[in-house]
Amino acid sequence: MEWNSVANDWGSASRRLVKRFPGLDAKALATPPARLEALAEMVAEAQDMTLFEAREEVEDVLFGEWVPYRLSRMSG
């Protein structure tokens, strides 16, 4: 799964994000950010996390069980 796939189903993705990160402003998630990194920055700020922690958490929420994505991240 790629960012474009997430953006195309943003309604579902944003609901999962707000459920996982209650500090996020749902209105700020009305439209998908242009990049995954921008979303990670929003989460880091709202949840008092490092950018690295936030990106990992966001990836888990959005790509959680999608095995090919996980394998690509593990291989570098």
C-alpha positions in Angstrom: 0.0 0.0 0.0 1.3 3.4 -0.9 0.4 6.9 0.3 -1.8 7.4 -2.7 -3.9 4.4 -1.7 -4.3 5.9 1.8 -5.2 9.3 0.5 -7.8 7.7 -1.8 -9.6 6.2 1.2 -8.9 9.1 3.5 -12.2 8.9 5.4 -11.4 5.5 6.8 -7.7 6.4 7.4 -8.5 9.6 9.3 -11.1 7.8 11.5 -8.4 5.3 12.5 -5.9 8.0 13.1 -8.3 10.0 15.4 -9.2 6.9 17.3 -5.5 6.0 17.9 -4.3 9.6 18.5 -7.1 11.4 20.3 -5.0 14.6 20.5 -5.3 15.1 16.8 -7.7 17.7 15.5 -10.2 15.9 13.3 -10.7 19.2 11.4 -7.0 19.3 10.5 -7.5 15.8 9.0 -10.4 16.9 6.8 -8.1 16.4 3.7 -5.0 14.1 3.5 -1.7 15.8 3.9 0.5 15.8 0.8 3.0 13.4 2.3 3.2 10.8 5.1 6.0 12.9 6.7 3.6 15.8 7.1 1.1 13.6 8.9 3.8 12.2 11.1 4.8 15.8 12.1 1.1 16.5 13.0 1.0 13.4 15.2 4.4 14.1 16.8 3.2 17.6 17.8 -0.2 16.5 19.0 1.0 13.5 21.0 4.3 14.9 22.3 6.3 12.2 20.4 9.5 12.4 18.5 9.1 12.5 14.7 10.6 9.0 14.5 8.1 7.6 17.0 5.2 9.3 15.4 6.1 8.0 11.9 6.4 4.5 13.3 3.0 4.8 15.0 1.3 6.3 11.9 2.7 3.6 9.7 1.3 1.0 12.1 -2.1 2.5 12.0 -2.2 3.0 8.3 -0.3 0.0 7.0 -0.4 -2.3 10.0 -1.1 -5.7 8.6 -0.1 -5.1 5.0 2.8 -7.5 4.7 4.5 -6.3 1.5 4.8 -2.8 3.0 6.3 -4.2 6.2 8.8 -6.3 4.3 9.9 -3.3 2.2 10.4 -1.2 5.4 12.5 -4.0 6.9 14.7 -4.4 3.9 15.7 -0.8 4.0 
